[in-house]
Amino acid sequence: MGLLLLVPAACGGASGSSTGTDRAAPVVTKLTSCGLPLTISAPPRRAVAMEQNATEIMLALGLSGRMAGTAYRTDPVLPELETGYGEVPVLAARYPGREALLAARPDFVYSTRASAYAPDAGGAREELARLAIPAYLSSNDCEDPTLIPSSVTFDAIFGEIGDIAKTFGVPERGESVVADLRRRLEAARDISRASSGSKLMWYYSGTKTPAIAGRGGLPDTITTFLGAGNAFSDIPRQWAEGSWEKIAERDPDVIVLADLTRGGDGDSAEAKMSFLRSDPVASRLTAVRKNRFVVVPGSAMDPSIRSVSAVEQVGAGLRDLHR
């Protein structure tokens, strides 16, 4: 089959936690999130983060004491955030249903994935708004595809961190987290010199029809930042299903593997490598024959607090491969 079928996107700073004595200054925050106006009349005290990337952004801002729940952890939590994560009730292994979400009595809901607001999950954001529960959604995955920017930018990721920090009345924390991420991103530019000329394939999941990165998503942005090339940048979608015959025609010389812990077909990096080395078509790829793999956590392939570390990891991996 061709490389044109859309699949779900990869799903998936300072540490510390807020305590019950955290006194945020009164603030009314007005935001527009994926076309939906949000008014937050006071800093939330019972927020629910509906998946890992949203959870880790909140934890990086030291907001565990303001969280009534988290859900849908796809990878081990970043080590520096484990303490804060342990303070937050886990509402569901995946998304909590609407009743379970409302039972947590949230005053703010946050997700980086539109699927969190599906009818069989938390319910539409408009419905939550009618219950006076503002619900924020990352611009990278708006319900209306026409509102999604054509490409992921680091400024947009940093802007989202700032939005959440302002919402909770702690803008200085957001500024501190973003300043550190910007510093690391600039430092990573030195790594990019070793990456020039590499032709990458970002491989998220699946074996028979692998999910690979096309144009406009975070993998494409990281590839460009590092001065490398995305072997599938002509696919006008962030993620698409491919066939190994089509992939072999492009013959990427480096494969970036998502290491997923959910246990599905071809999820872990080890399972992917095992498949690639045994499949009659995939085993002939240059990257496979020369053992040119770079591994990153699956959640790092979506915009998140991990995006800069993904730049660092892929850049360092490419540098090591070219030594």
N, C-alpha and C positions, 0 to 999 in steps of 0.2 A: 504494500500500500504506500501511498505518498506520505509526505511529511506535512499534512495540512489539517489534521484533526486536533482540535483544541482539547486539552486535558486540564484537570484542576492544577492550579499552580502549586509549587512546592510547599507542601503541608505534611516545623515544621521549623562603663562609667563608674560612677561612684556607687558603692553598695551601701547597705544599711537599711534600717526600717524605721517607719514612723510609729510612735507609740500612741497610746490613748491620750498622752499629755501634749501631743503635737498641736500647737496653736497656730493655724494658718490665719493670715489676715483676711477679713471679710472681703469678698470679691464677687462681682457678677461678671461672668465670662460669656461672651457671645461668639459662637463659631458657626461656620457652615461646613458640614462634613458630608462629602459626596452629595451635594445639592440639598441637604436637609439642614435648616437652621436649628441651632441648639442654643438654649439659654440655660446656663448653670448659675443659679441664684446664690449658691454658697459652695465652698469647696466640699466635694463629696466626702462622706465618711464611711459609706458602705458600697464601694465600687466592686464590680465583678469584671474580671478580664476573661474573655471567652476562648482564648487559646494562648499558646506559649509565647509568641512574639509580643503580644500585648502585655502579658504577664511580666515578661522580662524587662520591658520598657518601664513599667510601673515600679518594679523592684529596683531597677537601676536608679530611679528617682527617690528611693527610700520610702515608698508608699505602702509597704506591707500592712502597716497598722491601720490603713484606710480601706483595706480590701475585705469584702464579705465573702469573696470566693474567687476561685480560678478553675480552669478546665482545659482539657485537650492538650496535655503535655505530649510532645512528639519526640523530644530528646532529653537527655539528662540536663537539668538546669545548670546554667553557668556556675562554676564553683564559688565565685564571689557573691552569688545571689542565693545560695542554698539556705542560709540561715533565715533570710526573709521569706523565702518560699515555704519553709516549714511552719511559718506562723499563719499561713493562709489556708482556709478550708478548701478542700478539693470537692467541687460540686458534682463532677462527672468525669469519667475516663475520656469521653469525647465531649460533645456539646451537651449541656443540660437542656432539657425540654423547657417549655415556657413555664409550666407549673413549678418546676424545680428552681428555675431562675427567679421567679417572683417570690418563692418561699424564702430566698436569701435576703429579701427586702432591699434590693439595690437602689441606690440613688444616682448611679451612673454605670453604664455598661460600655465596654471597650473591646473591639476586636480589629485585627488587621485582615480578617477574612469575611467576605459577604456571607459565606455559608453559615456563619454563626447566627445570622438573622433569618434563616430559612424557616418556613412554617413548622417543620419538624424539629427545629432547634429552639432558639430563644424567641423567635417571632420577629415580625417586621419592625424596623426602627420607628416607623410612624405610629405603630400600635403602642410601642413602649413610650413614645413621646406623649400620647394621649393619657398615659398613666403617670405623667410627670417624671419619667425616667429618661434623661438624655442618653442617647446611644451613639457613640463615636465609631466611625469606620474609616480605615486607612484609604487614602485616595488611590492606592495601587489596585484596589479590588472593589470599586464602587458597584452597587447593584445595577446601575445603568452604565453599560460599557462605554457609552459616548463621553462619560465624565472622567474616565481613566486617562491620565496623561499618556502621551505616546511613548514615553520612556521614563524609567526610574532615575531619579537624581539623588545624590547625597544630600543636597539642600532640602529636598522634600522630606527625606527621612529625618533630618535634623529639625525641620519645621514641625513635624508631627511630635517629636519629643518635646519641643517647646510648647505646643498646644496642650499636651497632657500636663506638663508642669504648671502652666498658667491656670488650667482648669482647677488644679488642686491648690492654687495659691502659693506655689513654691517656684516661681519663675527662676530664682537664682540657682536652684538645683539643676533645672534644665540647661541654663547657660553653662554651668560647670561641666555637666555631662557632655554637652555638645562641643565645648572648647577642647576637652580631652580627645573626643573622637576626631575633630578637625586636625588636631596636632598629629595624631597617629596616621591619619589619612595622608597628610602632607609628607610625613616621614616615609610612607609606603611608596611614594613616587620614586625613590631611589631604587627600590626593588624592581620597578617596572622596566628598567634598562635591560635586564636579563630576559625579559619576556617577549621582546620584539620579534615578530616573525612566527611565533607559535600559532598553530591553528587548533583551537579548542573545541571539544564537544562537552557540554554540561549534561550529565546523565543523572536524572532524578530517580526514576523507578521503573519497574516492569522489565520483562525479558523478551517476550514475543513481540510486543509493540512498545519499545522503550519511550519514556517521556523525556524529551530533550528540549533544551532552551533555544528559542528562536530570538526574534528581535524585540527590544523594548523592555525586557525584564531586568532584574538585578544582575543575573549572570552576564547579560550582554553589556551592561554598564561597567561591571568589574573588568570584563575582558578588554573593553576599549580603554579604560583607565590604565591598565597594565601594558598597553601598547601591543597586545596580542590580537588575534582575529577569531571571531566566532564562526565556525564552519557552517553554521546554519542561520546566519544573520539575514538571509533573504526570506525566511519564513516570517510573515508579518504578525506573529503572535508570540506572546511571552513563553508559552509552553505548548508543545505539539507532540503527537505520537508519530513515531517513525518506523521504518522497516530497516533491517540490517543491510539489505541489498542497497538501499538508497544511501545509507550511512557510509557503506563501503566505497561508494562513488566519490564521496567527499574526502574520505580517508583522513580523519583528524589525527594529528601527531601527538596530542595530549588529551586525555579524558579526565574531566573533573567529576568525581563520584560523590553523590550525596550518601552520607551514612545515616540511614534511618533505623530507628529502633522499634518500629511498630510490628515487624515480623511478616510483612507481605512479600509477594513474589519479587525477588531482586531488590529488596529494600536495603539491606545492609551493604556497606562497601565490600565486605568479604564475599557476600553472595554475588554481587555484580562481577567482581573479578573472576570468581569461579566460573560463572556463566560465560564471560567474555573469552576465557582461555579454552573453553570446551566447545563452544558453538562453532560449526564449520565455517560460517561467514565472518562472524565477529572476530574470531581468532586470527584472521588474516589482516586486521587493521594494523597500521603502523604503530599506533599507540600501544596496542596489546602486545605485538611482537617485541617491542622495545621496552615494555613494562613502564610506560610513561603514564602514571596515574597520580592524581592529586586528590586527596580526600578532605571533604568538609562536612560538618553536620548538616543534615537535611534542612533544618530550620534556618540555616544561614543562607539558603538560596532564595529566601523571600526578604524584602526590606525589613530591617529590624535593628535592634541594638547590636546585633552580631555582624552587620554589614561591613563595617570596617575591618573586623577580625577576619572576615572572609577574604577581603582584599589582601590582608597580610598573609594569610595561609596559602592562598593560591599564588601570590607573588613569590613567597619563599619556596613553594613547591616547584614552580617553574625555574627559579634560580638554581635550585639543587639539580634539577633534571638537565640543565644546560652546562653544568660544571664539567 
